């Protein structure tokens, strides 16, 4: 079978990429990554933020260097990819500085009570987004949007009209991404008023498993495996405290990237209800590899599907091993964990919802079936196209995968698969 290839760019989109490459040849100094770009990133991030609010560079500088060096050496980035990597680094660091300033001006934020959230985790493509956005339709819950996660200080105390303006302001950037790579909406729908996963808020210290989902960052991912993300999750809690309005709604959160960091998650959110989704490992890896390939094709013209499959398989094994270690540790008793199979979620979603409400200790709506039906009507599954993929498209060997992941396939998660 033919290996996966990206959808050809339209003439209009190809012209944008070509113009960027011409600019890179004419002004190479604007397309530097690696250590040569570190000071430029810091300079852009620090603009107008005096003294970076007593921030200790040792917290984030090593991660920044690792990210920029990996983007340069591993990324195989086109010109737009280089500019995006630089912009992402500057934006995350600037968000850190501005959040520091807001917290310094409002120390009471750290004392705001936060109800234990419901946190959805699982491997990539295990149904986390569907469940996340389904739960978010319950008016008793609250799920964050991209703009809130990226610039939480702007939303603290904002009126409803101001909040609407801030959310709409993000639409332009997301429309541009959709223009560059329309295939993204087929594999992962996104928008300024759709609940978004936690990784958008994280990474101000450059410790974020989500970074490698859009770009090839192998050496950065290896470095990240040895890092302690406790402080990263403390900051995430502060972000939610900043956004919380104290109206009694419980946060619903989601990110596959929480899976390898469950100890830090549990420490930051004691009493949380963690919903861990499980799907057949071959389907998970094939779909996840397809997702990563499509994402990376936005920023690279050299996406090797076999290489993406290798990365996705290794990362999934690492995440599962670390999640199992957490489940066997004393820290697991500080949260409630519920295992849910993808198969059950798709076939009997109302029953799964009932289990989640019970595990979280939250009264369920009277009409769970109607809740599911209304969500499906509002967001039909294939409204933006059907996601086609097979393991063979990425050189994945089904038998080898089943041997490699036999421990998990045998039901080490309480039978949820």
PyMOL commands that set and color helices and strands:
alter all, ss='L'
color gray80, all
select helices_A, chain A and resi 11-26+28-31+34-46+50-53+57-59+61-73+79-105+107-111+128-135+146-150+152-155+160-169+171-180+184-187+198-200+209-213+218-224+230-243+256-268+281-296+305-327+330-334+342-347+349-360+368-378+391-394+398-404+406-409
alter helices_A, ss='H'
color red, helices_A
select strands_A, chain A and resi 118-122+141-142+250-254+273-278+336-341
alter strands_A, ss='S'
color yellow, strands_A
deselect
rebuild
show_as cartoon
